[in-house]
Amino acid sequence: MEILSSRVLLRPVDPERSRAFYRDQLGLAIYREFGTGPERGTVFFLGNGLLEVSGRAAGPAGETVELWMQVRDLAETHRTLRERDVKILREPKREPWGLDEMWIADPDGIRIAVVEVPPDHPLRSRTGTD
């Protein structure tokens, strides 16, 4: 199987509210939009992936769905998200595995890890063992 592209699909309870969250509060850039009306699809750039918000769900996805987003500067991202009234579940801190993380939630309660990889972390080396 050769994968050419991929994306995460979210079916929110309130598509407009979720679209506004990812576009306005998180500031994700739009890759493309399709369809019409309130349940139209919006695909956002998500680093080296894509996030599609489309359709409508009867209820939230639950605790089994989480997103992981790497940022360059977690402190600046934290300040920006606070100013935009994003629900911060856990303040930034260094984890035992060496990543700086904070947790936020989207309007449906989907947990999002916002992560900065410190310069000396093994994820930054070519072999992962340096």
N, C-alpha and C positions, 0 to 999 in steps of 0.2 A: 504494500500500500504506500503510495507516494502522496504526502500531504502538501498541498499547494497553499492553503490558507486555512485559518481557523478563527472561531469567535465563540465567546460565551453568550448564551441566549438567556435573557431575563424576561419573564412574563410577569409584570408588576400588577398589583391590585389597582393602582391608579396610574396609568401610563403618563399622563401629563405631569403629575407630581414627580414621578421618577425621572422623566426626561429632564425636567427643570433641575432636579438635584444633580444629576451627572453633568449636565451642560453648564448650569449657572453656579452651583455651589462647589462642585469639584473642579469645574473649568475644563472638562474634557472637550477636545476638539471633535467636531462632527466629520466623519468619513463619508457618510452618505445617508440619505433619507429616502423612504419609499412608501407608497400608499398614500391614503388621505384620511382625514378625520382623526379623532382622538386616539385611536388604536394604531395609527400609522407607525411604521418602523423608523427608528433612528439608530444608526450604527456609529459608535464612538471609537476613536483611536484609543488604544489601551497599551501604550508602550509598543512592544513588538507583537501585540495581539489586538483583537477587536472586541467590543462589547455591544451587543445588539439589545435594545429595549424596544419590544414590540408586543402586540397582542395584549391580552388581559387575563389575569388569573383570578380565581374565586377567592383565594387567600394567599398569605405570604408563603414564600418558599420554605421557610423554617430554618432550623439551625444546621441543616446539612449542606447548605450552600454558603460559601465564603469566597471573597475575592482577595487577591494579594497584589498590591501595587507598590512598586519600587519607585522612590523619589530621590532626587539628588540631595536635597536639604530638608531633613525632617523638621528641624526647628522652624524654618520659614514656612513650610507646609502647615505645620501645627498652628502658627499665628494666622495664616490666611484662612484656614478652615474655621477657626474660632470666630474670626470677623464675619464669616459667611453663615454663622449659626449652624454649622454641621454638628450633629450629635456625636460627641466624643465619648466613647465607651471606656477607653483607658488612655491615660496620658502617655507621652513618649517615655520610653526607658530602654536601657541596654538589657537585652535578654541573655541568659546563660550561654546561649549558642553564639553570642557575639554580634547579633544584629540589633539595630536601634529600631524599635517598633512602637506604634500606637495603633489603637483600634477605633474605628468609627462605624456608623451604621447608616444605611440608606433608608428612605422613607418606609420600606417594608420590613425593616429590621435586619436586612442582609448585612452580616458583619464583614468589614473590609479592613484587612491589615495594611497599614501604610508603613513602609519599611525603607530605611536607609542602610546601605551596606558600607560600614566604615572602611577607610582606605587600607587598613591592615588586615582585613578579614580574608580568610582563604577563598571566598567566592570571587575575590578580585584577582587571584593568581591564575595562571594558565592551567596549572595542574590541580589546583585545589588542595595541594599538600604543602605549599611553601609557607 
